[in-house]
Amino acid sequence: MPQQSGLTQMLFMYVPIILIFYFLIIRPQRQQQKKIKAMLDNLKKNDEVITTSGIHGTVAIVKEKTVVLRVDEGCRIEFDRESIASVTSTEVKPEVVK
């Protein structure tokens, strides 16, 4: 019987630690991954984005696995979708007529 009570005491000690670990680390990380996936799935033309390397650009073409960004007039760069860190604006800006 002494081993049984020692096992239950150890179990009662580890269960709260596992629960705390789950709610403080695993669950928030999963929620963040869901938000990032939703952001990447909702990318569309003319969204202003920032890449993980810090390049600011406007989405020109959305492909299945990649995104083509317009970073300047006549300059387009193709990135993997996963390299988009954030969407800064989804508004369509009117072009300035010169």
Protein Blocks (a to p, Z undefined) as FASTA:
>chain_A
ZZmmmmmmmmmmmmmmmmmmmmmmmmmmmmmmmmmmmmmmmgcehiacddfkopacddfb
dcfkbccddfbghiacdddfklpmbdfbfcdcddddZZ
